[in-house]
Amino acid sequence: MKLLSLFFLAFLLSMTTFAQYEGFENWSTDTILSLNDYNTAVSENPSSGVGATSRSTDAYLGTYSIRLEPVVETSGDTTFGFFLSGDPDNFKPGQPVTLSPNGSTDSIIGYYKYDILPNDTAVLLAQTFLMGAPTGGGAFFITGSQPNWTRFAYHIGAAIADSLLIAAANGNPLNNFNGLPGSWIQFDNIQLKNTSGTQDIINHSFENWSSFTWDTPDGWNTSNDFAIGQPILPCQKTTDSYSGSYGLKLTTIGNNLGNVLGGYATNGTMGQNGMQGGAPFFNSPVGIEFYYKYTPSGVDTGFSSFQFSQNGIPVYQLGNSFIDTTSSYTLWSDTILSVIYPDSLLITLWSGSTPGSELIIDNIDFAFAIIGGFENKVSVEQLVAYPVPATDKIKLRFSTSEGNNVIIKFIDIQGKELLSRSMGYLPPGTYRESFNTSDFASGVYFIEFTLGSEKFIERFNIK
């Protein structure tokens, strides 16, 4: 028989309710409340911050108070509850002092209730300034338990002031202690005081909160968690897709604090030591591919990373650096050069470190080897988007080294033809075709390739 002059790479792609790695079609809308006029744990990390800094209807004055409590994240890190007006790292105030005369401030007063566990603490930080120089105040630590609203007064001792840095937190962030889960403290009606009267701090009774809404691709964590309230979010759903309705757009931004925030998405979590964790993955792929566009701002570099691990230990890693402008969708693919047996996969996508850099990703697919062939002249690989198995769509990618007429058929186990597509005459090259298999029941099926006068049949499963 004539040698078959066709080399097949057949890729089967699953689309399940969790097929977010395929084409970023599935997104969820998240909404959180954030305290107006202050930086809080919510604006730092909404996924855990919304529990660490929250609005409470248990109030001393008005309708609401603010509640702070440590929250353990899925990564194992602890997020501490806080609110902040100013910049304690650079010793800068956040709001004016208007008491008469000359902003003189005897004390900071208000109401709190709390239950601080043994070996834990909470802290109230109040520092007055005059033209950028400190004039009074300090850090005031709170321990023990007080279940009822109680008035507090802490000495400031500023003879003159024009501005105030104020913050409160669980634990002792000044010494990198985030507090013990189970501790909590609530504040309400905070004022500055001298012998002439009082001045409300901004939003002193914690009545004013805003609702923020954003979209997140299902199964992913993104840098939107650190960009609440920014005019542009670093992770967005885009209709500029390679296929389907949506792709993932990541943009590096400069936030309103003057910091650079890269656009990232990961199926793991952002911990204190970088990206970690990932999703369960028990297959042994032989390759990966996806489509991308990249627009760097100046000289910048984005990247993708795929890290396979077993028992928490990385067993294989590959990825790509994005440097040059790529205005149309471009295929990236790579081969895994060793046999791996992972139990998890950590994916990280990053737009770069310069504001304005933009990375769009779509159709992340994984390749798995299948034994098969016609007279050992046809080899077949299977590509399945995580997670497996295939359900309602199959994609085939094949390459021809010589021109030929090609027909592709799908046949069930009884030999009944379910789908058929004539490709006509195909010159040498690589081709991709997509087939709707949503009407296929779970079971064993066959793909029949006809090349001129010869045929090759490969078996596959739908579950």
ROGUMI-481199 format. One record per residue (C-alpha): residue number from 1; residue in one letter; x, y, z. Coordinates in steps of 0.001 Angstrom, whole numbers. Example, Ala and Ser with C-alpha at 12.3 -4.5 7.8 and 13.67 -1.06 7.14 Angstrom:
2
PT seq type      c1      c2      c3
PT   1    A   12300   -4500    7800
PT   2    S   13670   -1060    7140
# end
This chain:
463
PT seq type      c1      c2      c3
PT   1    M       0       0       0
PT   2    K    1220    3499    -803
PT   3    L    2781    5308    2126
PT   4    L     324    7773    3604
PT   5    S    1681   11291    3071
PT   6    L    -329   12943    5835
PT   7    F     811   13764    9363
PT   8    F   -2157   14310   11670
PT   9    L   -2210   16278   14919
PT  10    A   -5829   15879   16062
PT  11    F   -6796   18019   19020
PT  12    L   -9989   17345   20993
PT  13    L  -11197   20360   22986
PT  14    S  -13699   20170   25857
PT  15    M  -16219   22871   26691
PT  16    T  -17807   22238   30061
PT  17    T  -19306   24549   32618
PT  18    F  -15754   24971   33875
PT  19    A  -14178   25550   30446
PT  20    Q  -12837   28952   31479
PT  21    Y   -9359   27983   30255
PT  22    E  -10671   27485   26768
PT  23    G  -12000   30865   25799
PT  24    F  -12850   32989   28866
PT  25    E  -16552   32768   28060
PT  26    N  -17754   32432   31658
PT  27    W  -17622   35516   33897
PT  28    S  -19273   36447   37183
PT  29    T  -20170   39892   38479
PT  30    D  -18790   40781   41908
PT  31    T  -20046   43658   44074
PT  32    I  -18548   44988   47293
PT  33    L  -19068   47900   49683
PT  34    S  -16119   50203   50288
PT  35    L  -15841   52955   52894
PT  36    N  -15823   56398   51277
PT  37    D  -12748   58645   51658
PT  38    Y  -10524   55915   53146
PT  39    N   -8206   53183   52024
PT  40    T   -9325   49889   53587
PT  41    A   -8713   46154   53423
PT  42    V  -11506   46070   50818
PT  43    S   -9573   48319   48426
PT  44    E   -6395   46311   49038
PT  45    N   -7971   42876   48451
PT  46    P  -11749   42596   48034
PT  47    S  -11838   38774   48116
PT  48    S  -10805   38708   51778
PT  49    G  -10886   42413   52632
PT  50    V  -14669   42540   52406
PT  51    G  -14729   40358   55504
PT  52    A  -11828   42132   57206
PT  53    T  -13280   45657   56890
PT  54    S  -17061   45688   56832
PT  55    R  -20078   47905   57436
PT  56    S  -22043   46995   60551
PT  57    T  -25596   48017   61489
PT  58    D  -24564   47750   65147
PT  59    A  -23919   51494   65504
PT  60    Y  -23448   53979   68332
PT  61    L  -24466   56939   66171
PT  62    G  -26493   56883   62976
PT  63    T  -27105   53698   61000
PT  64    Y  -23653   52169   60591
PT  65    S  -20301   51610   62245
PT  66    I  -17100   50044   60915
PT  67    R  -15971   46567   61964
PT  68    L  -12411   45268   61663
PT  69    E  -11416   41605   62018
PT  70    P   -8640   39374   60637
PT  71    V   -9609   36952   57855
PT  72    V   -7648   33864   56791
PT  73    E   -7315   33702   52981
PT  74    T   -7360   30489   50958
PT  75    S   -3583   30873   50557
PT  76    G   -3204   30652   54356
PT  77    D   -2200   34320   54688
PT  78    T   -4107   36541   57120
PT  79    T   -5719   39767   55918
PT  80    F   -6075   42334   58688
PT  81    G   -8985   44757   58846
PT  82    F   -8084   48443   58676
PT  83    F   -9131   51897   57539
PT  84    L   -6597   54582   56647
PT  85    S   -6505   58261   55692
PT  86    G   -2950   59202   54768
PT  87    D     276   57308   54172
PT  88    P    1991   55959   57308
PT  89    D    4872   54466   55295
PT  90    N    5872   57948   54136
PT  91    F    4455   59749   57169
PT  92    K    1974   61839   55170
PT  93    P   -1390   63130   56444
PT  94    G   -4695   62419   54751
PT  95    Q   -7177   65090   55873
PT  96    P   -7243   68648   57275
PT  97    V   -7386   69788   60892
PT  98    T   -9634   72863   61297
PT  99    L   -9976   73240   65071
PT 100    S   -9536   76747   66482
PT 101    P   -7165   78197   67365
PT 102    N   -4404   77114   64933
PT 103    G   -5610   73523   64766
PT 104    S   -4562   72831   68344
PT 105    T   -5683   69303   69232
PT 106    D   -5860   67905   72748
PT 107    S   -7175   64424   71971
PT 108    I   -8940   62103   69579
PT 109    I  -12256   60819   70902
PT 110    G  -14946   58409   69784
PT 111    Y  -16647   55142   70605
PT 112    Y  -15562   51539   70222
PT 113    K  -16407   48012   71267
PT 114    Y  -14123   45026   70845
PT 115    D  -13103   41510   71737
PT 116    I   -9346   41104   71344
PT 117    L   -8010   37591   71948
PT 118    P   -5096   36974   74337
PT 119    N   -1708   37718   72714
PT 120    D   -3470   39913   70166
PT 121    T   -4049   43650   69888
PT 122    A   -5699   46368   67840
PT 123    V   -4236   49801   67157
PT 124    L   -5520   53316   66541
PT 125    L   -2984   55606   64873
PT 126    A   -3559   59379   65028
PT 127    Q    -785   61818   64085
PT 128    T   -1156   65566   63530
PT 129    F    1111   67609   61238
PT 130    L    1985   71184   60419
PT 131    M    3342   71746   56918
PT 132    G    4410   68098   56792
PT 133    A    6136   68019   60199
PT 134    P    4612   65950   63057
PT 135    T    3170   67961   65957
PT 136    G    1415   65386   68125
PT 137    G    -278   62031   68542
PT 138    G     989   58494   68113
PT 139    A     -69   54835   68127
PT 140    F   -2590   53676   70748
PT 141    F   -2924   49935   71374
PT 142    I   -6128   48215   72491
PT 143    T   -6346   44834   74247
PT 144    G   -8912   42851   76207
PT 145    S  -12663   42855   75721
PT 146    Q  -15364   45529   75801
PT 147    P  -18720   44181   74493
PT 148    N  -20611   47500   74854
PT 149    W  -20100   50833   73136
PT 150    T  -17591   52761   75230
PT 151    R  -16177   56266   74836
PT 152    F  -12428   56510   74258
PT 153    A  -10084   59509   74432
PT 154    Y   -6405   59343   73447
PT 155    H   -4008   62229   74010
PT 156    I   -2734   64050   70909
PT 157    G   -1090   67069   72540
PT 158    A    -631   69219   69433
PT 159    A    -360   72971   70089
PT 160    I    -716   73609   66374
PT 161    A   -1720   71448   63376
PT 162    D   -3053   71688   59844
PT 163    S   -3544   68022   58935
PT 164    L   -4133   64530   60308
PT 165    L   -3000   60986   59562
PT 166    I   -5504   58519   61006
PT 167    A   -5754   54753   60809
PT 168    A   -7050   51791   62779
PT 169    A   -6267   48109   62360
PT 170    N   -6380   44655   63877
PT 171    G   -3127   43264   65165
PT 172    N     -55   45447   64903
PT 173    P     736   46158   61235
PT 174    L    3523   48484   62391
PT 175    N    5381   45277   63338
PT 176    N    3963   43084   60546
PT 177    F    1501   41305   62833
PT 178    N   -1889   40871   61151
PT 179    G   -3813   39766   64207
PT 180    L   -5507   36566   65308
PT 181    P   -8698   35360   63584
PT 182    G  -11547   35665   66058
PT 183    S  -10520   39098   67338
PT 184    W  -12632   42099   66277
PT 185    I  -13119   45798   66955
PT 186    Q  -15751   48349   65898
PT 187    F  -15450   52155   65747
PT 188    D  -18015   54949   65489
PT 189    N  -18317   58751   65802
PT 190    I  -14607   59703   65821
PT 191    Q  -13689   63370   66455
PT 192    L  -10767   65619   67288
PT 193    K  -11131   67714   70460
PT 194    N   -9635   70716   72213
PT 195    T  -10888   73079   74910
PT 196    S  -12825   75099   72335
PT 197    G  -14808   72262   70779
PT 198    T  -14672   69262   68447
PT 199    Q  -14055   68523   64782
PT 200    D  -15515   65497   63027
PT 201    I  -12982   63500   61080
PT 202    I  -14072   62811   57495
PT 203    N  -16976   60314   57412
PT 204    H  -16678   60251   61200
PT 205    S  -19750   58092   61834
PT 206    F  -18956   55675   58959
PT 207    E  -22300   56334   57277
PT 208    N  -21009   56765   53732
PT 209    W  -20089   53676   51708
PT 210    S  -19990   53058   47960
PT 211    S  -20807   49957   45962
PT 212    F  -18284   48794   43344
PT 213    T  -19066   46214   40671
PT 214    W  -16700   44371   38321
PT 215    D  -16519   41189   36226
PT 216    T  -14159   38300   36996
PT 217    P  -13527   35238   34775
PT 218    D  -14856   32162   36569
PT 219    G  -12151   30161   38313
PT 220    W   -9547   32956   38185
PT 221    N   -8171   35541   40585
PT 222    T   -7098   38858   39096
PT 223    S   -5445   42145   40002
PT 224    N   -8910   43729   40035
PT 225    D   -8835   42649   43671
PT 226    F   -6283   45422   44253
PT 227    A   -7880   48080   42047
PT 228    I  -11285   48777   43557
PT 229    G  -12288   52359   42813
PT 230    Q   -9725   52861   40046
PT 231    P  -11017   54523   36856
PT 232    I   -9711   51593   34757
PT 233    L   -9617   48007   36002
PT 234    P   -6555   45920   35035
PT 235    C   -8622   42812   34135
PT 236    Q  -11533   43178   31741
PT 237    K  -13844   41072   29617
PT 238    T  -13293   41984   25979
PT 239    T  -15325   41219   22861
PT 240    D  -12065   41362   20905
PT 241    S  -11855   37566   21031
PT 242    Y  -10165   34933   18899
PT 243    S  -13299   32790   19052
PT 244    G  -16527   32831   21017
PT 245    S  -17862   36013   22579
PT 246    Y  -15080   37053   24937
PT 247    G  -11372   37114   25567
PT 248    L   -9333   38182   28601
PT 249    K   -7751   41653   28484
PT 250    L   -5049   42543   31009
PT 251    T   -3789   46124   31277
PT 252    T   -1062   47567   33499
PT 253    I   -2381   50692   35242
PT 254    G   -1180   53468   37512
PT 255    N   -3533   53666   40480
PT 256    N   -4712   56784   42297
PT 257    L   -2000   56355   44944
PT 258    G     724   56693   42317
PT 259    N    1585   52968   42334
PT 260    V    1898   50725   39268
PT 261    L    -473   47745   39209
PT 262    G     121   45061   36594
PT 263    G   -2778   43302   34943
PT 264    Y   -2639   39677   36032
PT 265    A   -4880   36633   36112
PT 266    T   -4122   33355   37863
PT 267    N   -6006   30171   38652
PT 268    G   -4129   30194   41977
PT 269    T   -3864   32968   44549
PT 270    M   -1607   35944   45144
PT 271    G     160   35243   48442
PT 272    Q    2885   37017   50347
PT 273    N    5454   35041   48334
PT 274    G    3838   35605   44925
PT 275    M    1516   33338   42967
PT 276    Q     793   30009   44607
PT 277    G   -1693   27166   44663
PT 278    G   -3515   26461   41418
PT 279    A   -6272   24082   40336
PT 280    P   -6410   20261   40484
PT 281    F   -4964   18772   37285
PT 282    F   -4309   15023   37024
PT 283    N   -3541   14712   33316
PT 284    S    -153   14486   31607
PT 285    P    -215   16915   28664
PT 286    V    2376   16884   25909
PT 287    G    1850   20510   24905
PT 288    I      33   23804   25391
PT 289    E   -1231   26469   23012
PT 290    F   -3160   29756   23145
PT 291    Y   -3824   32869   21062
PT 292    Y   -2698   36329   22125
PT 293    K   -2278   39996   21266
PT 294    Y     294   42187   22995
PT 295    T     813   45944   22990
PT 296    P    3703   47003   25247
PT 297    S    3964   50540   26567
PT 298    G    7487   51550   25641
PT 299    V    9963   48794   26435
PT 300    D    8023   46294   28498
PT 301    T    7541   42545   28840
PT 302    G    4470   40497   29663
PT 303    F    4521   36779   30301
PT 304    S    2553   33579   30676
PT 305    S    3522   30761   33033
PT 306    F    2198   27203   33359
PT 307    Q    3555   25372   36409
PT 308    F    2647   21718   36963
PT 309    S    3154   20391   40499
PT 310    Q    2836   17150   42417
PT 311    N    2355   17196   46191
PT 312    G    3196   20892   46172
PT 313    I    6520   20404   44354
PT 314    P    6854   21807   40793
PT 315    V    7559   19049   38247
PT 316    Y    7485   21090   35033
PT 317    Q    7144   24732   34008
PT 318    L    6887   26477   30668
PT 319    G    5548   29728   29299
PT 320    N    6210   32684   27078
PT 321    S    7530   36245   27291
PT 322    F    5705   38927   25301
PT 323    I    7947   41722   24028
PT 324    D    6995   42899   20533
PT 325    T    3730   44524   19496
PT 326    T    1344   41882   18142
PT 327    S   -1771   43618   16833
PT 328    S   -3542   40526   15443
PT 329    Y   -4184   37237   17202
PT 330    T   -1060   35090   17159
PT 331    L    -740   31412   18077
PT 332    W    1751   30441   20763
PT 333    S    2408   26767   21378
PT 334    D    5044   24731   23146
PT 335    T    5805   21067   23763
PT 336    I    6341   19427   27148
PT 337    L    9567   17519   26692
PT 338    S    9240   15025   29552
PT 339    V    6592   12751   31009
PT 340    I    4916   14455   33976
PT 341    Y    2330   13241   36479
PT 342    P     964   16391   38142
PT 343    D   -1865   16829   40600
PT 344    S   -2181   20611   40182
PT 345    L   -1598   23347   37636
PT 346    L    -814   26999   38364
PT 347    I   -1401   29406   35466
PT 348    T    -239   33034   35642
PT 349    L    -791   35681   32953
PT 350    W     823   39128   33283
PT 351    S     609   42268   31124
PT 352    G    3870   43908   32190
PT 353    S    5209   46579   34539
PT 354    T    4624   49800   32565
PT 355    P    1221   51531   32662
PT 356    G    -533   51129   29339
PT 357    S     856   47692   28423
PT 358    E   -1970   45415   27258
PT 359    L   -2189   41639   26855
PT 360    I   -5213   39809   25411
PT 361    I   -5431   36016   25780
PT 362    D   -7932   33541   24356
PT 363    N   -8304   29770   23840
PT 364    I   -5813   28123   26194
PT 365    D   -5640   24445   25208
PT 366    F   -3729   21392   26435
PT 367    A   -2422   18495   24301
PT 368    F   -2428   14839   25388
PT 369    A    -811   11918   23543
PT 370    I   -2898    8992   22211
PT 371    I   -1440    5815   20737
PT 372    G   -2768    5381   17218
PT 373    G   -1853    5390   13540
PT 374    F   -2254    3954   10081
PT 375    E     621    1591    9216
PT 376    N    2627    3638   11697
PT 377    K    2459    6533    9248
PT 378    V    -234    8570   11019
PT 379    S     163    9748   14611
PT 380    V   -2622   11405   16565
PT 381    E   -2603   13710   19568
PT 382    Q   -5553   14836   21638
PT 383    L   -5984   18387   22910
PT 384    V   -8367   18930   25808
PT 385    A   -8991   22294   27460
PT 386    Y   -8923   21960   31230
PT 387    P  -10897   20456   32801
PT 388    V  -11635   17246   30967
PT 389    P  -13625   15432   29620
PT 390    A  -15039   16752   26324
PT 391    T  -18758   17407   26193
PT 392    D  -20163   19598   23432
PT 393    K  -17374   20713   21095
PT 394    I  -14415   19034   19434
PT 395    K  -11618   20861   17669
PT 396    L   -9290   19150   15228
PT 397    R   -5941   20450   14111
PT 398    F   -4122   18581   11375
PT 399    S   -1171   19135    9065
PT 400    T    -593   17840    5521
PT 401    S    2813   17469    3930
PT 402    E    1283   16886     481
PT 403    G   -1925   18114   -1136
PT 404    N   -4924   15788    -922
PT 405    N   -8722   15633    -689
PT 406    V   -9748   15338    2951
PT 407    I  -13080   14187    4466
PT 408    I  -13711   13985    8239
PT 409    K  -16541   11893    9700
PT 410    F  -17787   11112   13214
PT 411    I  -19183    7606   13742
PT 412    D  -20820    6006   16799
PT 413    I  -20008    2536   18109
PT 414    Q  -22786     968   15985
PT 415    G  -21178    2396   12851
PT 416    K  -23763    5139   12332
PT 417    E  -22405    8292   10698
PT 418    L  -23216   11304   12893
PT 419    L  -21259   14132   11280
PT 420    S  -19432   14498    7998
PT 421    R  -17446   17353    6534
PT 422    S  -15686   17418    3184
PT 423    M  -12658   19697    3300
PT 424    G  -12073   19446    -436
PT 425    Y   -8555   19597   -1791
PT 426    L   -6106   20887     817
PT 427    P   -2594   21962    -147
PT 428    P     240   21275    2323
PT 429    G    -261   23162    5596
PT 430    T   -1894   23155    9016
PT 431    Y   -5678   23348    9402
PT 432    R   -8185   23678   12230
PT 433    E  -11824   22599   12293
PT 434    S  -14470   22749   15017
PT 435    F  -17399   20327   15407
PT 436    N  -20517   20621   17566
PT 437    T  -20991   17371   19530
PT 438    S  -23557   18648   22046
PT 439    D  -26085   16026   20842
PT 440    F  -23643   13155   21465
PT 441    A  -24443   10957   24471
PT 442    S  -21648    9782   26750
PT 443    G  -19741    6901   25232
PT 444    V  -17212    5719   22666
PT 445    Y  -17013    7305   19209
PT 446    F  -14716    7213   16191
PT 447    I  -13229    9872   13914
PT 448    E  -12724    8712   10338
PT 449    F  -10223   10612    8189
PT 450    T  -10390   10005    4439
PT 451    L   -7309   11146    2519
PT 452    G   -7778   10614   -1169
PT 453    S   -8489    6877   -1452
PT 454    E   -7224    5947    2026
PT 455    K   -8811    6062    5457
PT 456    F   -7671    6297    9056
PT 457    I   -9959    5800   12103
PT 458    E   -9245    7020   15638
PT 459    R  -11281    6286   18759
PT 460    F  -12275    8918   21358
PT 461    N  -14622    9253   24351
PT 462    I  -17273   11738   25389
PT 463    K  -18337   11694   29015
# end
